[in-house]
Amino acid sequence: MFAFFAIMMLLQLVFVLTLMPETRNVSLEELQKHLVGNDVKLRRVHLSGARVKV
């Protein structure tokens, strides 16, 4: 049972690190434009701490 939860946590971690946009220092208007689909680029934070524009 522990292995199931461990695997699920790893999958969730990968999901958050790869697909969820970084919203720190992003205005609400920029976030809304991104979610609606206007080409506003948000930064993603990787495990190394380096910010990469997407």
C-alpha angles and dihedrals in degrees: 000000000000091000091057092054092044092052092047091051091051091050090049091050092052090048094051095044095048107032109026114086121231108248101182110123092005118127121234090246092055090048092050091049090051094049093046091050106255108142099260109146117221124196123246123210116222128200090262089061093240115133117228126191112232 
